[in-house]
Structures are given as structure tokens and as C-alpha cells.
Amino acid sequence: MVSSPVVLSPATLALRDNPIPALRQLAIDVTDEQVVISGLVASYYLKQLAQEALMPYLDGRTLHNRVAVRSE
């Protein structure tokens, strides 16, 4: 049995290839209707950067930012 390669959405690639290490650790779930980001970051600034990184890739989907902030 040959498995088909996993195709990553442009939104997923936008976080995976982001130059900010904290953003590369976030989880992203993309469906036809929505994009959901979740995970943990150290500041509200990083939470906002994650959201802004995905905005160009929404293509009419709703963005749900479920990233939690835990400041040290």
C-alpha cells in the first residue's frame, strides 16, 4: 500500500516556515470554513503576530485565534 503525501495548506506553511520560533510551535487546523490556531506563547504580541501571519491565507475562512499567553 502506497500512502499519499501530506499536502500542507499555505496557512500551515506560513506558520511552519515563520522566522519566529515560537510561532512555528503553534498548531493549526484548516477546514473549508475556518482556520484555527492554538498553542502557547509568551506574549500578546506573539499571539497577534501569529494571527497576522495567517491573514493573507484565509481565502474567506473565519480565523479563530485560540493561542494562550503565558508570561514568565
BALOBA-1460 file (C-alpha; in Angstrom, 3 decimals):
// residues 72
<rec num="1" residu="m" x="0.000" y="0.000" z="0.000"/>
<rec num="2" residu="v" x="1.384" y="3.388" z="-1.012"/>
<rec num="3" residu="s" x="0.440" y="6.321" z="1.171"/>
<rec num="4" residu="s" x="-0.218" y="9.640" z="-0.467"/>
<rec num="5" residu="p" x="1.944" y="12.584" z="0.570"/>
<rec num="6" residu="v" x="0.548" y="15.026" z="3.079"/>
<rec num="7" residu="v" x="-0.399" y="18.299" z="1.421"/>
<rec num="8" residu="l" x="0.052" y="21.268" z="3.729"/>
<rec num="9" residu="s" x="-2.118" y="24.326" z="3.297"/>
<rec num="10" residu="p" x="-0.473" y="27.700" z="2.618"/>
<rec num="11" residu="a" x="-1.695" y="28.831" z="6.057"/>
<rec num="12" residu="t" x="0.069" y="25.903" z="7.714"/>
<rec num="13" residu="l" x="3.238" y="26.652" z="5.789"/>
<rec num="14" residu="a" x="3.048" y="30.316" z="6.834"/>
<rec num="15" residu="l" x="3.481" y="29.285" z="10.465"/>
<rec num="16" residu="r" x="5.777" y="26.328" z="9.906"/>
<rec num="17" residu="d" x="8.229" y="28.453" z="7.902"/>
<rec num="18" residu="n" x="7.930" y="31.560" z="10.092"/>
<rec num="19" residu="p" x="11.252" y="33.063" z="11.241"/>
<rec num="20" residu="i" x="9.932" y="33.370" z="14.816"/>
<rec num="21" residu="p" x="10.500" y="30.032" z="16.606"/>
<rec num="22" residu="a" x="7.520" y="30.441" z="18.969"/>
<rec num="23" residu="l" x="5.127" y="30.693" z="16.021"/>
<rec num="24" residu="r" x="6.456" y="27.515" z="14.425"/>
<rec num="25" residu="q" x="5.337" y="25.612" z="17.538"/>
<rec num="26" residu="l" x="1.671" y="26.578" z="17.202"/>
<rec num="27" residu="a" x="-0.944" y="24.116" z="15.985"/>
<rec num="28" residu="i" x="-3.129" y="24.993" z="13.030"/>
<rec num="29" residu="d" x="-6.308" y="23.323" z="11.819"/>
<rec num="30" residu="v" x="-7.612" y="24.321" z="8.388"/>
<rec num="31" residu="t" x="-11.055" y="23.356" z="7.084"/>
<rec num="32" residu="d" x="-13.175" y="24.722" z="4.260"/>
<rec num="33" residu="e" x="-14.886" y="27.123" z="6.675"/>
<rec num="34" residu="q" x="-12.252" y="28.079" z="9.247"/>
<rec num="35" residu="v" x="-8.646" y="28.312" z="10.318"/>
<rec num="36" residu="v" x="-7.948" y="27.651" z="13.996"/>
<rec num="37" residu="i" x="-4.597" y="28.393" z="15.613"/>
<rec num="38" residu="s" x="-3.827" y="27.155" z="19.089"/>
<rec num="39" residu="g" x="-0.906" y="26.721" z="21.397"/>
<rec num="40" residu="l" x="1.041" y="28.732" z="23.907"/>
<rec num="41" residu="v" x="3.175" y="31.858" z="23.501"/>
<rec num="42" residu="a" x="4.958" y="34.166" z="25.947"/>
<rec num="43" residu="s" x="3.272" y="37.446" z="24.985"/>
<rec num="44" residu="y" x="0.191" y="39.011" z="23.442"/>
<rec num="45" residu="y" x="2.499" y="40.436" z="20.777"/>
<rec num="46" residu="l" x="3.408" y="36.914" z="19.605"/>
<rec num="47" residu="k" x="-0.270" y="35.937" z="19.649"/>
<rec num="48" residu="q" x="-1.026" y="38.888" z="17.371"/>
<rec num="49" residu="l" x="1.918" y="38.084" z="15.079"/>
<rec num="50" residu="a" x="0.597" y="34.550" z="14.625"/>
<rec num="51" residu="q" x="-2.801" y="35.895" z="13.647"/>
<rec num="52" residu="e" x="-1.340" y="38.438" z="11.245"/>
<rec num="53" residu="a" x="0.844" y="35.773" z="9.602"/>
<rec num="54" residu="l" x="-2.296" y="33.848" z="8.653"/>
<rec num="55" residu="m" x="-4.491" y="36.707" z="7.444"/>
<rec num="56" residu="p" x="-3.321" y="36.565" z="3.791"/>
<rec num="57" residu="y" x="-4.201" y="32.845" z="3.610"/>
<rec num="58" residu="l" x="-7.768" y="32.851" z="4.931"/>
<rec num="59" residu="d" x="-9.454" y="32.869" z="1.488"/>
<rec num="60" residu="g" x="-12.838" y="33.690" z="3.002"/>
<rec num="61" residu="r" x="-12.463" y="31.401" z="6.016"/>
<rec num="62" residu="t" x="-13.033" y="32.560" z="9.584"/>
<rec num="63" residu="l" x="-9.932" y="32.779" z="11.782"/>
<rec num="64" residu="h" x="-10.187" y="31.539" z="15.373"/>
<rec num="65" residu="n" x="-7.187" y="32.538" z="17.470"/>
<rec num="66" residu="r" x="-7.112" y="30.156" z="20.439"/>
<rec num="67" residu="v" x="-3.498" y="30.856" z="21.295"/>
<rec num="68" residu="a" x="-2.976" y="31.230" z="25.047"/>
<rec num="69" residu="v" x="-0.495" y="33.673" z="26.557"/>
<rec num="70" residu="r" x="1.645" y="32.576" z="29.471"/>
<rec num="71" residu="s" x="4.048" y="35.296" z="30.503"/>
<rec num="72" residu="e" x="7.020" y="34.177" z="32.534"/>
